[in-house]
Amino acid sequence: MVIWSAELRRAVRSGRAVVLLGLYSMFSALVLLVVGWLTAQVRNVVLQQLANADADTTANATARINEEMRKGVLGIFTSNDSALVEALAQVPLEVLIVFKITLFFLPAYIALMGFDQISGEVGPRSIRYLTVRARRSSVLLGKFLTQASLLLGLVLIIDLAIFVYARIANPDFGFAAMGLNLLKFWLAAIVYSLAYVALTTLCSCLFRVPAVSLVFNFILMFVFWLLSTIGQAPGNTDSSLRFLRYVSPSHYAGDLLHPGLAQFGTSGAAYAGFAFVFLMAAYGILRARDL
């Protein structure tokens, strides 16, 4: 707890937190603007074909276009799960698309945030002044919780900004629905990030040079993405290859917004399991390392 609080205060006061918030904000804003522009272009193209219709017909056509677009996007993102589609029926398309894209890039953002949390002190050997006063497990968990807490705050700020934008752009998106879905999406992002924060801690324990830790972290993320892609390939009928998707954390992201407790609990347990394995491996490496 002492290490966690001290490291968190130092991280919040540092310029890195501002840079990370700015980087995350720019990326989310860019995706949000592109998604909004593409959605508007699709609507305009279809409405131009109905230019000769009367106002009522055009208004009805706009409603139908919005409904069909929503069904199509939800079908892609939810694998046509009726319960999940119904649960996300009130969420604007912009929020869904930005959330889906953010989950793809969030592991890289986590790696940039904490690649030097351990290696940054192991390399210059400054960690030895800490380990004579605290257990190595305390150092490891304190560093891990610091990165997780910082990420929790940054994601909340960005999600809040996205939902405020969605509320302004969609007047029918009420404050009650906005608050409830903000909590759901924020919780889903945090659970999803749990395993990748632990993976970054593991990679930071493996090497003394922070740059090498960062590169190796990206390599592992690519390997996990490749395993998930191979395991979920539509034409893949080999059971041994399809099994590969279960060893990738990203495979379990589909049910993080599911209203069913069993589906959400399974995904949450999977990410907790990955985090536990990565942290135990990191502790084993740090315990055996000569500091």
C-alpha positions in Angstrom: 0.0 0.0 0.0 2.9 2.4 0.8 4.6 1.7 -2.5 1.3 2.0 -4.4 0.4 5.4 -2.9 3.9 6.8 -3.3 4.2 5.6 -6.9 0.7 6.8 -7.8 1.4 10.3 -6.4 4.6 10.5 -8.4 2.9 9.2 -11.6 0.1 11.8 -11.3 2.5 14.7 -10.8 4.7 13.6 -13.7 4.4 14.8 -17.2 3.9 11.3 -18.5 0.3 11.2 -17.2 -0.5 14.4 -19.2 1.1 13.0 -22.3 -0.7 9.7 -22.0 -4.0 11.4 -21.5 -3.4 13.6 -24.5 -2.4 10.7 -26.6 -5.5 8.7 -25.6 -7.7 11.7 -26.1 -6.4 12.5 -29.6 -6.8 8.9 -30.7 -10.3 8.6 -29.4 -11.3 12.0 -30.8 -9.9 11.1 -34.2 -11.8 7.8 -34.3 -14.9 9.5 -33.1 -14.8 12.2 -35.8 -14.0 9.7 -38.5 -16.9 7.4 -37.4 -19.3 10.3 -37.2 -18.3 11.6 -40.6 -18.6 8.2 -42.3 -22.0 7.7 -40.6 -23.2 11.0 -41.9 -21.9 10.3 -45.4 -23.8 7.0 -45.6 -27.0 8.7 -44.5 -26.6 11.5 -47.0 -26.0 9.1 -49.9 -29.2 7.2 -49.2 -31.2 10.4 -48.5 -30.1 11.9 -51.8 -31.8 9.0 -53.6 -35.1 10.0 -51.8 -34.8 13.7 -52.7 -38.1 13.7 -54.6 -40.1 12.2 -51.7 -42.2 14.3 -49.4 -41.0 15.3 -45.9 -42.8 12.6 -44.1 -41.4 9.9 -46.4 -37.9 11.3 -46.0 -38.2 11.4 -42.2 -39.4 7.8 -42.2 -36.5 6.8 -44.5 -34.0 8.5 -42.2 -35.4 6.5 -39.2 -35.2 3.3 -41.3 -31.6 4.0 -42.3 -30.6 4.6 -38.8 -32.2 1.4 -37.6 -30.7 -0.7 -40.4 -27.2 0.8 -39.7 -27.6 0.0 -36.0 -28.7 -3.6 -36.7 -25.8 -4.1 -39.0 -23.2 -2.7 -36.7 -24.6 -4.5 -33.7 -24.7 -7.8 -35.7 -21.0 -7.5 -36.5 -19.9 -6.5 -33.0 -22.1 -8.9 -31.0 -22.1 -11.9 -33.3 -25.9 -11.6 -33.6 -26.4 -12.4 -29.9 -30.0 -11.3 -29.4 -29.6 -10.6 -25.6 -26.5 -8.5 -26.2 -28.1 -6.6 -29.1 -31.1 -5.8 -27.0 -28.9 -4.6 -24.1 -27.0 -2.2 -26.4 -30.1 -1.0 -28.3 -30.0 2.5 -26.6 -26.2 3.1 -27.1 -25.3 5.4 -30.0 -23.4 3.8 -32.9 -20.5 6.2 -32.3 -19.9 4.8 -28.8 -20.0 1.2 -29.9 -17.6 1.6 -32.8 -15.1 3.7 -30.8 -15.2 1.2 -28.0 -14.6 -1.7 -30.3 -11.6 0.0 -32.0 -10.3 1.2 -28.7 -10.1 -2.4 -27.4 -7.8 -3.2 -30.3 -5.3 -0.5 -29.5 -5.7 -0.4 -25.7 -3.0 -3.1 -25.1 -0.5 -1.0 -27.0 -1.4 2.0 -24.9 -0.9 0.0 -21.8 2.5 -1.1 -22.9 3.6 2.5 -23.6 2.3 3.5 -20.2 4.2 1.0 -18.0 6.9 -0.7 -20.0 9.6 0.7 -17.6 7.8 0.2 -14.3 10.3 -2.5 -13.2 13.1 -2.4 -15.8 13.4 1.3 -15.4 14.7 0.6 -11.8 16.4 -2.7 -12.4 18.7 -1.4 -15.1 20.3 1.4 -13.1 20.0 -0.8 -10.0 18.0 1.8 -8.0 15.5 -0.9 -7.1 18.1 -2.3 -4.6 17.4 0.7 -2.3 13.7 -0.3 -2.2 14.1 -4.0 -1.8 16.1 -3.7 1.4 13.1 -2.1 3.0 10.2 -4.0 1.3 9.5 -7.5 0.0 9.9 -8.0 -3.8 6.2 -9.1 -3.9 5.3 -5.7 -2.4 7.3 -3.8 -5.0 5.8 -5.8 -7.8 2.2 -5.4 -6.6 2.7 -1.8 -5.8 4.0 -1.1 -9.3 1.2 -3.1 -10.9 -1.5 -1.4 -8.9 -0.1 2.0 -9.7 -0.3 1.4 -13.4 -3.8 -0.1 -13.0 -5.0 2.9 -11.0 -3.6 5.4 -13.5 -5.2 3.6 -16.4 -8.5 3.4 -14.5 -8.6 7.2 -14.2 -7.5 7.9 -17.7 -10.1 5.5 -19.2 -12.8 7.1 -17.1 -12.0 10.6 -18.3 -12.0 9.5 -22.0 -15.2 7.4 -21.7 -16.9 10.3 -20.0 -15.9 12.7 -22.8 -17.2 10.2 -25.4 -20.5 9.7 -23.7 -21.0 13.4 -23.3 -20.4 13.9 -27.0 -22.8 11.0 -27.8 -25.4 12.7 -25.5 -25.1 16.0 -27.4 -25.2 14.4 -30.8 -28.1 12.1 -29.9 -30.8 13.9 -28.0 -32.8 10.7 -27.5 -29.9 9.3 -25.5 -31.1 10.1 -22.0 -29.0 10.8 -18.9 -30.1 7.6 -17.2 -29.1 5.5 -20.1 -25.9 7.5 -20.5 -24.9 7.0 -16.8 -25.7 3.3 -16.8 -23.9 2.5 -20.0 -20.9 4.7 -19.1 -20.4 2.5 -16.0 -20.8 -0.7 -18.0 -18.3 0.4 -20.7 -15.8 1.7 -18.2 -16.0 -1.6 -16.2 -15.6 -3.6 -19.4 -12.5 -1.7 -20.4 -11.0 -2.1 -17.0 -11.6 -5.9 -16.8 -10.2 -6.2 -20.4 -7.1 -4.2 -19.4 -6.4 -6.3 -16.3 -4.5 -9.0 -18.2 -2.6 -6.6 -20.4 -1.4 -4.5 -17.4 -0.1 -7.8 -15.8 1.5 -8.7 -19.2 3.3 -5.3 -19.2 4.6 -6.0 -15.7 5.9 -9.4 -16.7 7.7 -8.0 -19.7 9.2 -5.2 -17.6 10.6 -7.8 -15.2 12.1 -9.9 -17.9 14.7 -7.4 -19.1 16.9 -4.7 -17.6 16.6 -2.4 -20.6 13.2 -0.6 -20.8 13.3 -0.4 -24.6 13.8 -4.2 -24.9 10.8 -4.7 -22.5 8.7 -2.5 -24.7 9.6 -4.3 -27.9 9.1 -7.8 -26.4 5.7 -6.6 -25.0 4.6 -5.7 -28.6 5.9 -9.0 -29.9 3.8 -10.9 -27.3 0.7 -8.8 -28.1 1.2 -9.6 -31.8 1.5 -13.3 -31.0 -1.7 -13.3 -28.9 -3.5 -11.4 -31.8 -2.2 -14.0 -34.3 -3.4 -16.9 -32.1 -6.9 -15.4 -31.8 -7.1 -14.7 -35.6 -6.1 -18.2 -36.5 -8.4 -19.8 -33.9 -11.4 -17.7 -35.1 -10.8 -18.0 -38.9 -14.1 -18.8 -40.6 -12.7 -21.6 -42.7 -10.7 -23.2 -40.0 -12.1 -26.7 -39.2 -9.0 -28.1 -37.4 -10.0 -28.4 -33.7 -6.3 -28.1 -32.6 -6.0 -24.7 -34.4 -9.4 -23.5 -33.2 -8.3 -24.2 -29.7 -5.6 -21.5 -30.1 -8.2 -18.7 -29.6 -8.7 -19.7 -26.0 -5.1 -18.9 -25.1 -5.5 -15.3 -26.3 -6.9 -12.7 -23.9 -8.7 -10.8 -26.7 -10.9 -13.8 -27.4 -12.9 -13.2 -24.3 -13.7 -9.5 -25.0 -17.0 -10.3 -26.8 -19.0 -10.9 -23.6 -17.7 -8.0 -21.5 -20.9 -6.0 -22.3 -23.2 -9.0 -22.1 -26.2 -8.6 -19.7 -26.0 -12.2 -18.6 -24.0 -12.7 -15.4 -22.7 -16.1 -16.6 -21.2 -14.7 -19.8 -19.7 -11.6 -18.2 -18.5 -13.7 -15.3 -16.7 -16.1 -17.7 -15.0 -13.3 -19.5 -14.0 -11.6 -16.2 -12.7 -14.9 -14.8 -10.6 -15.4 -17.9 -9.0 -12.0 -17.7 -8.4 -12.5 -13.9 -6.8 -15.8 -14.7 -4.5 -14.3 -17.3 -3.5 -11.5 -14.9 -2.8 -14.0 -12.2 -0.5 -16.2 -14.4 1.4 -13.2 -15.7 1.9 -11.7 -12.2 3.1 -15.0 -10.8 5.5 -15.4 -13.7 6.7 -11.8 -13.1 7.2 -12.5 -9.4 9.2 -15.6 -10.1 11.5 -13.7 -12.4 11.9 -10.8 -10.0 12.5 -13.1 -7.1 15.3 -15.0 -8.9 16.9 -11.9 -10.4 20.1 -10.5 -8.8 19.2 -6.9 -7.8 
